[in-house]
């Protein structure tokens, strides 16, 4: 069915746009049947900094391993944690 879509108004700011979409159905403005799935490959997942106390000797070993692999030690820790969880 080809129905006439309304024009999306210009918004003064993000808050005005948020309020608008809170009270309006996007189907009146966008033909979702023509939507295509896309992938945003360069987006990084949200992260949260944490404090982790490690023995100095353990941290030095991790840094040595990271240096051998030419990666930052914090990235190596994240990879190891992720691999360990995936193997469970």
PyMOL Python script that loads the backbone (N, CA, C, O; Angstrom):
from pymol import cmd

cmd.read_pdbstr("""\
ATOM      1  N   UNK A   1       0.838  -1.169   0.000  1.00  0.00           N
ATOM      2  CA  UNK A   1       0.000   0.000   0.000  1.00  0.00           C
ATOM      3  C   UNK A   1       0.888   1.240   0.000  1.00  0.00           C
ATOM      4  O   UNK A   1       1.752   1.384   0.865  1.00  0.00           O
ATOM      5  N   UNK A   2       0.688   2.108  -0.937  1.00  0.00           N
ATOM      6  CA  UNK A   2       1.477   3.337  -1.056  1.00  0.00           C
ATOM      7  C   UNK A   2       0.713   4.499  -0.457  1.00  0.00           C
ATOM      8  O   UNK A   2      -0.093   5.137  -1.135  1.00  0.00           O
ATOM      9  N   UNK A   3       0.959   4.767   0.780  1.00  0.00           N
ATOM     10  CA  UNK A   3       0.285   5.906   1.389  1.00  0.00           C
ATOM     11  C   UNK A   3       1.241   7.076   1.464  1.00  0.00           C
ATOM     12  O   UNK A   3       2.458   6.900   1.520  1.00  0.00           O
ATOM     13  N   UNK A   4       0.687   8.254   1.463  1.00  0.00           N
ATOM     14  CA  UNK A   4       1.512   9.461   1.509  1.00  0.00           C
ATOM     15  C   UNK A   4       2.095   9.628   2.910  1.00  0.00           C
ATOM     16  O   UNK A   4       1.374   9.586   3.907  1.00  0.00           O
ATOM     17  N   UNK A   5       3.371   9.812   2.963  1.00  0.00           N
ATOM     18  CA  UNK A   5       4.080   9.985   4.231  1.00  0.00           C
ATOM     19  C   UNK A   5       4.172  11.470   4.572  1.00  0.00           C
ATOM     20  O   UNK A   5       4.240  12.325   3.689  1.00  0.00           O
ATOM     21  N   UNK A   6       4.173  11.748   5.850  1.00  0.00           N
ATOM     22  CA  UNK A   6       4.344  13.116   6.322  1.00  0.00           C
ATOM     23  C   UNK A   6       5.820  13.465   6.273  1.00  0.00           C
ATOM     24  O   UNK A   6       6.675  12.583   6.348  1.00  0.00           O
ATOM     25  N   UNK A   7       6.119  14.735   6.148  1.00  0.00           N
ATOM     26  CA  UNK A   7       7.517  15.195   6.169  1.00  0.00           C
ATOM     27  C   UNK A   7       8.008  15.282   7.604  1.00  0.00           C
ATOM     28  O   UNK A   7       7.283  15.724   8.495  1.00  0.00           O
ATOM     29  N   UNK A   8       9.230  14.861   7.814  1.00  0.00           N
ATOM     30  CA  UNK A   8       9.835  14.973   9.151  1.00  0.00           C
ATOM     31  C   UNK A   8      10.216  16.431   9.356  1.00  0.00           C
ATOM     32  O   UNK A   8      10.932  17.002   8.533  1.00  0.00           O
ATOM     33  N   UNK A   9       9.749  17.041  10.442  1.00  0.00           N
ATOM     34  CA  UNK A   9      10.056  18.459  10.660  1.00  0.00           C
ATOM     35  C   UNK A   9      11.519  18.682  11.043  1.00  0.00           C
ATOM     36  O   UNK A   9      12.220  17.760  11.460  1.00  0.00           O
ATOM     37  N   UNK A  10      11.951  19.921  10.889  1.00  0.00           N
ATOM     38  CA  UNK A  10      13.290  20.292  11.353  1.00  0.00           C
ATOM     39  C   UNK A  10      13.202  20.530  12.858  1.00  0.00           C
ATOM     40  O   UNK A  10      12.237  21.120  13.344  1.00  0.00           O
ATOM     41  N   UNK A  11      14.197  20.076  13.580  1.00  0.00           N
ATOM     42  CA  UNK A  11      14.192  20.195  15.033  1.00  0.00           C
ATOM     43  C   UNK A  11      15.241  21.197  15.482  1.00  0.00           C
ATOM     44  O   UNK A  11      16.319  21.292  14.895  1.00  0.00           O
ATOM     45  N   UNK A  12      14.914  21.942  16.530  1.00  0.00           N
ATOM     46  CA  UNK A  12      15.851  22.934  17.063  1.00  0.00           C
ATOM     47  C   UNK A  12      17.027  22.269  17.773  1.00  0.00           C
ATOM     48  O   UNK A  12      18.151  22.771  17.754  1.00  0.00           O
ATOM     49  N   UNK A  13      16.740  21.126  18.400  1.00  0.00           N
ATOM     50  CA  UNK A  13      17.781  20.429  19.154  1.00  0.00           C
ATOM     51  C   UNK A  13      17.364  18.974  19.356  1.00  0.00           C
ATOM     52  O   UNK A  13      16.266  18.570  18.971  1.00  0.00           O
ATOM     53  N   UNK A  14      18.237  18.215  19.951  1.00  0.00           N
ATOM     54  CA  UNK A  14      17.981  16.788  20.152  1.00  0.00           C
ATOM     55  C   UNK A  14      16.822  16.551  21.111  1.00  0.00           C
ATOM     56  O   UNK A  14      16.061  15.599  20.939  1.00  0.00           O
ATOM     57  N   UNK A  15      16.683  17.396  22.108  1.00  0.00           N
ATOM     58  CA  UNK A  15      15.588  17.244  23.071  1.00  0.00           C
ATOM     59  C   UNK A  15      14.235  17.421  22.385  1.00  0.00           C
ATOM     60  O   UNK A  15      13.289  16.691  22.683  1.00  0.00           O
ATOM     61  N   UNK A  16      14.140  18.386  21.468  1.00  0.00           N
ATOM     62  CA  UNK A  16      12.890  18.607  20.734  1.00  0.00           C
ATOM     63  C   UNK A  16      12.574  17.403  19.850  1.00  0.00           C
ATOM     64  O   UNK A  16      11.420  16.985  19.748  1.00  0.00           O
ATOM     65  N   UNK A  17      13.596  16.852  19.216  1.00  0.00           N
ATOM     66  CA  UNK A  17      13.388  15.664  18.383  1.00  0.00           C
ATOM     67  C   UNK A  17      12.946  14.474  19.236  1.00  0.00           C
ATOM     68  O   UNK A  17      12.038  13.735  18.857  1.00  0.00           O
ATOM     69  N   UNK A  18      13.580  14.299  20.362  1.00  0.00           N
ATOM     70  CA  UNK A  18      13.226  13.198  21.263  1.00  0.00           C
ATOM     71  C   UNK A  18      11.762  13.313  21.692  1.00  0.00           C
ATOM     72  O   UNK A  18      11.034  12.320  21.690  1.00  0.00           O
ATOM     73  N   UNK A  19      11.331  14.522  22.059  1.00  0.00           N
ATOM     74  CA  UNK A  19       9.943  14.750  22.465  1.00  0.00           C
ATOM     75  C   UNK A  19       8.990  14.459  21.312  1.00  0.00           C
ATOM     76  O   UNK A  19       7.939  13.848  21.507  1.00  0.00           O
ATOM     77  N   UNK A  20       9.360  14.897  20.110  1.00  0.00           N
ATOM     78  CA  UNK A  20       8.515  14.665  18.934  1.00  0.00           C
ATOM     79  C   UNK A  20       8.292  13.173  18.725  1.00  0.00           C
ATOM     80  O   UNK A  20       7.151  12.734  18.584  1.00  0.00           O
ATOM     81  N   UNK A  21       9.372  12.384  18.702  1.00  0.00           N
ATOM     82  CA  UNK A  21       9.238  10.957  18.417  1.00  0.00           C
ATOM     83  C   UNK A  21       8.574  10.202  19.563  1.00  0.00           C
ATOM     84  O   UNK A  21       8.048   9.107  19.365  1.00  0.00           O
ATOM     85  N   UNK A  22       8.595  10.774  20.737  1.00  0.00           N
ATOM     86  CA  UNK A  22       7.916  10.162  21.876  1.00  0.00           C
ATOM     87  C   UNK A  22       6.398  10.181  21.674  1.00  0.00           C
ATOM     88  O   UNK A  22       5.680   9.324  22.191  1.00  0.00           O
ATOM     89  N   UNK A  23       5.924  11.173  20.913  1.00  0.00           N
ATOM     90  CA  UNK A  23       4.478  11.364  20.738  1.00  0.00           C
ATOM     91  C   UNK A  23       3.985  11.086  19.325  1.00  0.00           C
ATOM     92  O   UNK A  23       2.795  11.249  19.057  1.00  0.00           O
ATOM     93  N   UNK A  24       4.854  10.675  18.418  1.00  0.00           N
ATOM     94  CA  UNK A  24       4.458  10.420  17.027  1.00  0.00           C
ATOM     95  C   UNK A  24       4.920   9.040  16.585  1.00  0.00           C
ATOM     96  O   UNK A  24       5.953   8.552  17.042  1.00  0.00           O
ATOM     97  N   UNK A  25       4.171   8.422  15.713  1.00  0.00           N
ATOM     98  CA  UNK A  25       4.493   7.108  15.166  1.00  0.00           C
ATOM     99  C   UNK A  25       5.395   7.286  13.940  1.00  0.00           C
ATOM    100  O   UNK A  25       5.029   7.978  12.990  1.00  0.00           O
ATOM    101  N   UNK A  26       6.560   6.664  13.967  1.00  0.00           N
ATOM    102  CA  UNK A  26       7.497   6.818  12.847  1.00  0.00           C
ATOM    103  C   UNK A  26       6.939   6.256  11.544  1.00  0.00           C
ATOM    104  O   UNK A  26       7.376   6.663  10.468  1.00  0.00           O
ATOM    105  N   UNK A  27       5.984   5.329  11.615  1.00  0.00           N
ATOM    106  CA  UNK A  27       5.395   4.755  10.399  1.00  0.00           C
ATOM    107  C   UNK A  27       4.641   5.802   9.587  1.00  0.00           C
ATOM    108  O   UNK A  27       4.426   5.612   8.390  1.00  0.00           O
ATOM    109  N   UNK A  28       4.239   6.897  10.212  1.00  0.00           N
ATOM    110  CA  UNK A  28       3.587   7.989   9.484  1.00  0.00           C
ATOM    111  C   UNK A  28       4.602   8.805   8.680  1.00  0.00           C
ATOM    112  O   UNK A  28       4.217   9.575   7.800  1.00  0.00           O
ATOM    113  N   UNK A  29       5.889   8.642   8.974  1.00  0.00           N
ATOM    114  CA  UNK A  29       6.934   9.460   8.372  1.00  0.00           C
ATOM    115  C   UNK A  29       7.939   8.660   7.536  1.00  0.00           C
ATOM    116  O   UNK A  29       8.592   9.214   6.651  1.00  0.00           O
ATOM    117  N   UNK A  30       8.061   7.369   7.814  1.00  0.00           N
ATOM    118  CA  UNK A  30       9.069   6.537   7.157  1.00  0.00           C
ATOM    119  C   UNK A  30       8.407   5.270   6.621  1.00  0.00           C
ATOM    120  O   UNK A  30       7.592   4.652   7.307  1.00  0.00           O
ATOM    121  N   UNK A  31       8.760   4.886   5.395  1.00  0.00           N
ATOM    122  CA  UNK A  31       8.266   3.632   4.823  1.00  0.00           C
ATOM    123  C   UNK A  31       9.234   2.523   5.226  1.00  0.00           C
ATOM    124  O   UNK A  31      10.247   2.296   4.564  1.00  0.00           O
ATOM    125  N   UNK A  32       8.911   1.845   6.311  1.00  0.00           N
ATOM    126  CA  UNK A  32       9.804   0.830   6.859  1.00  0.00           C
ATOM    127  C   UNK A  32       9.913  -0.400   5.973  1.00  0.00           C
ATOM    128  O   UNK A  32      10.826  -1.205   6.156  1.00  0.00           O
ATOM    129  N   UNK A  33       8.999  -0.567   5.011  1.00  0.00           N
ATOM    130  CA  UNK A  33       9.093  -1.723   4.109  1.00  0.00           C
ATOM    131  C   UNK A  33      10.300  -1.598   3.179  1.00  0.00           C
ATOM    132  O   UNK A  33      10.742  -2.589   2.598  1.00  0.00           O
ATOM    133  N   UNK A  34      10.830  -0.393   3.039  1.00  0.00           N
ATOM    134  CA  UNK A  34      12.002  -0.166   2.177  1.00  0.00           C
ATOM    135  C   UNK A  34      13.303  -0.098   2.980  1.00  0.00           C
ATOM    136  O   UNK A  34      14.373   0.157   2.428  1.00  0.00           O
ATOM    137  N   UNK A  35      13.196  -0.327   4.270  1.00  0.00           N
ATOM    138  CA  UNK A  35      14.384  -0.259   5.124  1.00  0.00           C
ATOM    139  C   UNK A  35      15.330  -1.414   4.803  1.00  0.00           C
ATOM    140  O   UNK A  35      14.894  -2.511   4.455  1.00  0.00           O
ATOM    141  N   UNK A  36      16.612  -1.155   4.924  1.00  0.00           N
ATOM    142  CA  UNK A  36      17.620  -2.179   4.696  1.00  0.00           C
ATOM    143  C   UNK A  36      18.460  -2.333   5.956  1.00  0.00           C
ATOM    144  O   UNK A  36      18.752  -1.362   6.655  1.00  0.00           O
ATOM    145  N   UNK A  37      18.838  -3.570   6.227  1.00  0.00           N
ATOM    146  CA  UNK A  37      19.679  -3.845   7.386  1.00  0.00           C
ATOM    147  C   UNK A  37      21.100  -3.372   7.082  1.00  0.00           C
ATOM    148  O   UNK A  37      21.633  -3.645   6.007  1.00  0.00           O
ATOM    149  N   UNK A  38      21.703  -2.668   8.025  1.00  0.00           N
ATOM    150  CA  UNK A  38      23.083  -2.190   7.869  1.00  0.00           C
ATOM    151  C   UNK A  38      23.897  -2.640   9.069  1.00  0.00           C
ATOM    152  O   UNK A  38      23.359  -3.024  10.108  1.00  0.00           O
ATOM    153  N   UNK A  39      25.185  -2.583   8.897  1.00  0.00           N
ATOM    154  CA  UNK A  39      26.090  -2.971   9.971  1.00  0.00           C
ATOM    155  C   UNK A  39      27.056  -1.818  10.236  1.00  0.00           C
ATOM    156  O   UNK A  39      27.677  -1.302   9.307  1.00  0.00           O
ATOM    157  N   UNK A  40      27.181  -1.422  11.472  1.00  0.00           N
ATOM    158  CA  UNK A  40      28.097  -0.364  11.871  1.00  0.00           C
ATOM    159  C   UNK A  40      29.334  -1.014  12.465  1.00  0.00           C
ATOM    160  O   UNK A  40      29.463  -1.120  13.685  1.00  0.00           O
ATOM    161  N   UNK A  41      30.230  -1.443  11.615  1.00  0.00           N
ATOM    162  CA  UNK A  41      31.375  -2.230  12.063  1.00  0.00           C
ATOM    163  C   UNK A  41      32.399  -1.434  12.860  1.00  0.00           C
ATOM    164  O   UNK A  41      33.176  -2.026  13.609  1.00  0.00           O
ATOM    165  N   UNK A  42      32.425  -0.123  12.723  1.00  0.00           N
ATOM    166  CA  UNK A  42      33.437   0.667  13.420  1.00  0.00           C
ATOM    167  C   UNK A  42      32.996   1.144  14.794  1.00  0.00           C
ATOM    168  O   UNK A  42      33.747   1.836  15.481  1.00  0.00           O
ATOM    169  N   UNK A  43      31.773   0.777  15.203  1.00  0.00           N
ATOM    170  CA  UNK A  43      31.312   1.195  16.519  1.00  0.00           C
ATOM    171  C   UNK A  43      31.977   0.347  17.593  1.00  0.00           C
ATOM    172  O   UNK A  43      32.116  -0.867  17.447  1.00  0.00           O
ATOM    173  N   UNK A  44      32.375   0.987  18.645  1.00  0.00           N
ATOM    174  CA  UNK A  44      32.991   0.270  19.750  1.00  0.00           C
ATOM    175  C   UNK A  44      31.938   0.075  20.843  1.00  0.00           C
ATOM    176  O   UNK A  44      31.148   0.980  21.112  1.00  0.00           O
ATOM    177  N   UNK A  45      31.926  -1.091  21.466  1.00  0.00           N
ATOM    178  CA  UNK A  45      30.964  -1.278  22.552  1.00  0.00           C
ATOM    179  C   UNK A  45      31.265  -0.338  23.714  1.00  0.00           C
ATOM    180  O   UNK A  45      32.407   0.072  23.916  1.00  0.00           O
ATOM    181  N   UNK A  46      30.252  -0.011  24.452  1.00  0.00           N
ATOM    182  CA  UNK A  46      30.447   0.849  25.623  1.00  0.00           C
ATOM    183  C   UNK A  46      31.372   0.157  26.608  1.00  0.00           C
ATOM    184  O   UNK A  46      31.317  -1.059  26.790  1.00  0.00           O
ATOM    185  N   UNK A  47      32.205   0.937  27.225  1.00  0.00           N
ATOM    186  CA  UNK A  47      33.113   0.389  28.218  1.00  0.00           C
ATOM    187  C   UNK A  47      32.964   1.176  29.513  1.00  0.00           C
ATOM    188  O   UNK A  47      32.495   2.314  29.526  1.00  0.00           O
ATOM    189  N   UNK A  48      33.371   0.546  30.581  1.00  0.00           N
ATOM    190  CA  UNK A  48      33.339   1.192  31.887  1.00  0.00           C
ATOM    191  C   UNK A  48      34.684   0.934  32.558  1.00  0.00           C
ATOM    192  O   UNK A  48      35.105  -0.215  32.686  1.00  0.00           O
ATOM    193  N   UNK A  49      35.348   1.984  32.981  1.00  0.00           N
ATOM    194  CA  UNK A  49      36.627   1.780  33.657  1.00  0.00           C
ATOM    195  C   UNK A  49      36.418   1.148  35.030  1.00  0.00           C
ATOM    196  O   UNK A  49      35.473   1.478  35.746  1.00  0.00           O
ATOM    197  N   UNK A  50      37.308   0.243  35.376  1.00  0.00           N
ATOM    198  CA  UNK A  50      37.266  -0.394  36.696  1.00  0.00           C
ATOM    199  C   UNK A  50      38.658  -0.336  37.302  1.00  0.00           C
ATOM    200  O   UNK A  50      39.655  -0.142  36.606  1.00  0.00           O
ATOM    201  N   UNK A  51      38.700  -0.506  38.597  1.00  0.00           N
ATOM    202  CA  UNK A  51      39.987  -0.636  39.290  1.00  0.00           C
ATOM    203  C   UNK A  51      40.179  -2.102  39.607  1.00  0.00           C
ATOM    204  O   UNK A  51      39.278  -2.760  40.127  1.00  0.00           O
ATOM    205  N   UNK A  52      41.342  -2.603  39.297  1.00  0.00           N
ATOM    206  CA  UNK A  52      41.648  -4.001  39.555  1.00  0.00           C
ATOM    207  C   UNK A  52      43.032  -4.063  40.181  1.00  0.00           C
ATOM    208  O   UNK A  52      44.023  -3.686  39.556  1.00  0.00           O
ATOM    209  N   UNK A  53      43.093  -4.525  41.375  1.00  0.00           N
ATOM    210  CA  UNK A  53      44.379  -4.620  42.069  1.00  0.00           C
ATOM    211  C   UNK A  53      45.007  -5.966  41.746  1.00  0.00           C
ATOM    212  O   UNK A  53      44.427  -7.020  42.007  1.00  0.00           O
ATOM    213  N   UNK A  54      46.206  -5.911  41.173  1.00  0.00           N
ATOM    214  CA  UNK A  54      46.947  -7.117  40.823  1.00  0.00           C
ATOM    215  C   UNK A  54      48.304  -7.079  41.506  1.00  0.00           C
ATOM    216  O   UNK A  54      48.870  -6.007  41.720  1.00  0.00           O
ATOM    217  N   UNK A  55      48.818  -8.238  41.844  1.00  0.00           N
ATOM    218  CA  UNK A  55      50.194  -8.255  42.353  1.00  0.00           C
ATOM    219  C   UNK A  55      51.138  -7.712  41.271  1.00  0.00           C
ATOM    220  O   UNK A  55      50.950  -7.963  40.080  1.00  0.00           O
ATOM    221  N   UNK A  56      52.135  -6.978  41.703  1.00  0.00           N
ATOM    222  CA  UNK A  56      53.070  -6.354  40.763  1.00  0.00           C
ATOM    223  C   UNK A  56      53.696  -7.396  39.832  1.00  0.00           C
ATOM    224  O   UNK A  56      53.825  -7.163  38.630  1.00  0.00           O
ATOM    225  N   UNK A  57      54.082  -8.537  40.391  1.00  0.00           N
ATOM    226  CA  UNK A  57      54.725  -9.578  39.577  1.00  0.00           C
ATOM    227  C   UNK A  57      53.772 -10.079  38.481  1.00  0.00           C
ATOM    228  O   UNK A  57      54.198 -10.309  37.350  1.00  0.00           O
ATOM    229  N   UNK A  58      52.487 -10.248  38.813  1.00  0.00           N
ATOM    230  CA  UNK A  58      51.503 -10.705  37.827  1.00  0.00           C
ATOM    231  C   UNK A  58      51.325  -9.665  36.726  1.00  0.00           C
ATOM    232  O   UNK A  58      51.271 -10.002  35.543  1.00  0.00           O
ATOM    233  N   UNK A  59      51.233  -8.406  37.124  1.00  0.00           N
ATOM    234  CA  UNK A  59      51.078  -7.340  36.128  1.00  0.00           C
ATOM    235  C   UNK A  59      52.291  -7.280  35.205  1.00  0.00           C
ATOM    236  O   UNK A  59      52.142  -7.072  34.001  1.00  0.00           O
ATOM    237  N   UNK A  60      53.469  -7.458  35.747  1.00  0.00           N
ATOM    238  CA  UNK A  60      54.682  -7.450  34.920  1.00  0.00           C
ATOM    239  C   UNK A  60      54.677  -8.613  33.932  1.00  0.00           C
ATOM    240  O   UNK A  60      55.099  -8.455  32.786  1.00  0.00           O
ATOM    241  N   UNK A  61      54.201  -9.782  34.370  1.00  0.00           N
ATOM    242  CA  UNK A  61      54.106 -10.926  33.452  1.00  0.00           C
ATOM    243  C   UNK A  61      53.109 -10.638  32.328  1.00  0.00           C
ATOM    244  O   UNK A  61      53.357 -10.961  31.166  1.00  0.00           O
ATOM    245  N   UNK A  62      51.999 -10.035  32.684  1.00  0.00           N
ATOM    246  CA  UNK A  62      50.989  -9.694  31.667  1.00  0.00           C
ATOM    247  C   UNK A  62      51.561  -8.693  30.682  1.00  0.00           C
ATOM    248  O   UNK A  62      51.371  -8.834  29.474  1.00  0.00           O
ATOM    249  N   UNK A  63      52.254  -7.692  31.176  1.00  0.00           N
ATOM    250  CA  UNK A  63      52.854  -6.682  30.299  1.00  0.00           C
ATOM    251  C   UNK A  63      53.900  -7.315  29.375  1.00  0.00           C
ATOM    252  O   UNK A  63      54.003  -6.942  28.206  1.00  0.00           O
ATOM    253  N   UNK A  64      54.667  -8.261  29.891  1.00  0.00           N
ATOM    254  CA  UNK A  64      55.663  -8.961  29.070  1.00  0.00           C
ATOM    255  C   UNK A  64      54.982  -9.732  27.943  1.00  0.00           C
ATOM    256  O   UNK A  64      55.418  -9.683  26.792  1.00  0.00           O
ATOM    257  N   UNK A  65      53.898 -10.452  28.288  1.00  0.00           N
ATOM    258  CA  UNK A  65      53.156 -11.209  27.269  1.00  0.00           C
ATOM    259  C   UNK A  65      52.541 -10.266  26.228  1.00  0.00           C
ATOM    260  O   UNK A  65      52.546 -10.560  25.033  1.00  0.00           O
ATOM    261  N   UNK A  66      52.024  -9.159  26.688  1.00  0.00           N
ATOM    262  CA  UNK A  66      51.429  -8.184  25.768  1.00  0.00           C
ATOM    263  C   UNK A  66      52.492  -7.610  24.831  1.00  0.00           C
ATOM    264  O   UNK A  66      52.247  -7.419  23.640  1.00  0.00           O
ATOM    265  N   UNK A  67      53.664  -7.339  25.380  1.00  0.00           N
ATOM    266  CA  UNK A  67      54.764  -6.806  24.577  1.00  0.00           C
ATOM    267  C   UNK A  67      55.185  -7.808  23.506  1.00  0.00           C
ATOM    268  O   UNK A  67      55.477  -7.420  22.375  1.00  0.00           O
ATOM    269  N   UNK A  68      55.219  -9.090  23.852  1.00  0.00           N
ATOM    270  CA  UNK A  68      55.562 -10.127  22.872  1.00  0.00           C
ATOM    271  C   UNK A  68      54.560 -10.150  21.714  1.00  0.00           C
ATOM    272  O   UNK A  68      54.922 -10.403  20.565  1.00  0.00           O
ATOM    273  N   UNK A  69      53.303  -9.882  22.043  1.00  0.00           N
ATOM    274  CA  UNK A  69      52.237  -9.906  21.027  1.00  0.00           C
ATOM    275  C   UNK A  69      52.042  -8.538  20.369  1.00  0.00           C
ATOM    276  O   UNK A  69      51.247  -8.403  19.439  1.00  0.00           O
ATOM    277  N   UNK A  70      52.759  -7.537  20.847  1.00  0.00           N
ATOM    278  CA  UNK A  70      52.673  -6.170  20.336  1.00  0.00           C
ATOM    279  C   UNK A  70      51.255  -5.611  20.455  1.00  0.00           C
ATOM    280  O   UNK A  70      50.721  -5.022  19.515  1.00  0.00           O
ATOM    281  N   UNK A  71      50.658  -5.809  21.636  1.00  0.00           N
ATOM    282  CA  UNK A  71      49.330  -5.261  21.937  1.00  0.00           C
ATOM    283  C   UNK A  71      49.380  -4.585  23.301  1.00  0.00           C
ATOM    284  O   UNK A  71      50.230  -4.923  24.125  1.00  0.00           O
ATOM    285  N   UNK A  72      48.492  -3.645  23.549  1.00  0.00           N
ATOM    286  CA  UNK A  72      48.442  -3.035  24.885  1.00  0.00           C
ATOM    287  C   UNK A  72      48.048  -4.084  25.931  1.00  0.00           C
ATOM    288  O   UNK A  72      47.221  -4.954  25.660  1.00  0.00           O
ATOM    289  N   UNK A  73      48.634  -3.999  27.107  1.00  0.00           N
ATOM    290  CA  UNK A  73      48.379  -5.029  28.116  1.00  0.00           C
ATOM    291  C   UNK A  73      46.922  -5.058  28.555  1.00  0.00           C
ATOM    292  O   UNK A  73      46.396  -6.128  28.863  1.00  0.00           O
ATOM    293  N   UNK A  74      46.255  -3.898  28.589  1.00  0.00           N
ATOM    294  CA  UNK A  74      44.845  -3.882  28.987  1.00  0.00           C
ATOM    295  C   UNK A  74      43.985  -4.597  27.944  1.00  0.00           C
ATOM    296  O   UNK A  74      43.013  -5.267  28.295  1.00  0.00           O
ATOM    297  N   UNK A  75      44.335  -4.459  26.681  1.00  0.00           N
ATOM    298  CA  UNK A  75      43.607  -5.168  25.620  1.00  0.00           C
ATOM    299  C   UNK A  75      43.806  -6.668  25.750  1.00  0.00           C
ATOM    300  O   UNK A  75      42.872  -7.446  25.553  1.00  0.00           O
ATOM    301  N   UNK A  76      45.019  -7.069  26.080  1.00  0.00           N
ATOM    302  CA  UNK A  76      45.301  -8.490  26.259  1.00  0.00           C
ATOM    303  C   UNK A  76      44.498  -9.061  27.431  1.00  0.00           C
ATOM    304  O   UNK A  76      43.969 -10.169  27.341  1.00  0.00           O
ATOM    305  N   UNK A  77      44.409  -8.321  28.505  1.00  0.00           N
ATOM    306  CA  UNK A  77      43.600  -8.768  29.644  1.00  0.00           C
ATOM    307  C   UNK A  77      42.151  -8.956  29.214  1.00  0.00           C
ATOM    308  O   UNK A  77      41.523  -9.952  29.571  1.00  0.00           O
ATOM    309  N   UNK A  78      41.611  -8.000  28.444  1.00  0.00           N
ATOM    310  CA  UNK A  78      40.218  -8.107  27.981  1.00  0.00           C
ATOM    311  C   UNK A  78      40.028  -9.331  27.096  1.00  0.00           C
ATOM    312  O   UNK A  78      39.021 -10.031  27.213  1.00  0.00           O
ATOM    313  N   UNK A  79      40.985  -9.596  26.213  1.00  0.00           N
ATOM    314  CA  UNK A  79      40.893 -10.766  25.337  1.00  0.00           C
ATOM    315  C   UNK A  79      40.907 -12.039  26.167  1.00  0.00           C
ATOM    316  O   UNK A  79      40.089 -12.933  25.950  1.00  0.00           O
ATOM    317  N   UNK A  80      41.823 -12.124  27.108  1.00  0.00           N
ATOM    318  CA  UNK A  80      41.913 -13.322  27.949  1.00  0.00           C
ATOM    319  C   UNK A  80      40.629 -13.539  28.750  1.00  0.00           C
ATOM    320  O   UNK A  80      40.140 -14.664  28.843  1.00  0.00           O
ATOM    321  N   UNK A  81      40.088 -12.479  29.323  1.00  0.00           N
ATOM    322  CA  UNK A  81      38.837 -12.613  30.084  1.00  0.00           C
ATOM    323  C   UNK A  81      37.694 -13.065  29.189  1.00  0.00           C
ATOM    324  O   UNK A  81      36.893 -13.919  29.569  1.00  0.00           O
ATOM    325  N   UNK A  82      37.625 -12.486  28.002  1.00  0.00           N
ATOM    326  CA  UNK A  82      36.567 -12.856  27.062  1.00  0.00           C
ATOM    327  C   UNK A  82      36.696 -14.306  26.637  1.00  0.00           C
ATOM    328  O   UNK A  82      35.701 -15.029  26.585  1.00  0.00           O
ATOM    329  N   UNK A  83      37.908 -14.736  26.332  1.00  0.00           N
ATOM    330  CA  UNK A  83      38.142 -16.145  25.928  1.00  0.00           C
ATOM    331  C   UNK A  83      37.766 -17.112  27.055  1.00  0.00           C
ATOM    332  O   UNK A  83      37.177 -18.166  26.817  1.00  0.00           O
ATOM    333  N   UNK A  84      38.113 -16.737  28.265  1.00  0.00           N
ATOM    334  CA  UNK A  84      37.803 -17.601  29.406  1.00  0.00           C
ATOM    335  C   UNK A  84      36.294 -17.744  29.590  1.00  0.00           C
ATOM    336  O   UNK A  84      35.794 -18.841  29.837  1.00  0.00           O
ATOM    337  N   UNK A  85      35.580 -16.639  29.470  1.00  0.00           N
ATOM    338  CA  UNK A  85      34.129 -16.697  29.602  1.00  0.00           C
ATOM    339  C   UNK A  85      33.478 -17.475  28.467  1.00  0.00           C
ATOM    340  O   UNK A  85      32.497 -18.188  28.679  1.00  0.00           O
ATOM    341  N   UNK A  86      34.018 -17.338  27.272  1.00  0.00           N
ATOM    342  CA  UNK A  86      33.457 -18.045  26.107  1.00  0.00           C
ATOM    343  C   UNK A  86      33.671 -19.549  26.199  1.00  0.00           C
ATOM    344  O   UNK A  86      32.889 -20.322  25.647  1.00  0.00           O
ATOM    345  N   UNK A  87      34.719 -19.967  26.889  1.00  0.00           N
ATOM    346  CA  UNK A  87      35.030 -21.392  26.985  1.00  0.00           C
ATOM    347  C   UNK A  87      34.216 -22.096  28.068  1.00  0.00           C
ATOM    348  O   UNK A  87      34.307 -23.316  28.202  1.00  0.00           O
ATOM    349  N   UNK A  88      33.446 -21.374  28.821  1.00  0.00           N
ATOM    350  CA  UNK A  88      32.666 -21.978  29.926  1.00  0.00           C
ATOM    351  C   UNK A  88      31.462 -22.708  29.424  1.00  0.00           C
ATOM    352  O   UNK A  88      30.705 -23.268  30.216  1.00  0.00           O
TER     353      UNK A  88
END
""", "prot")
cmd.dss("prot")
cmd.show_as("cartoon", "prot")
cmd.util.cbc("prot")
cmd.orient("prot")
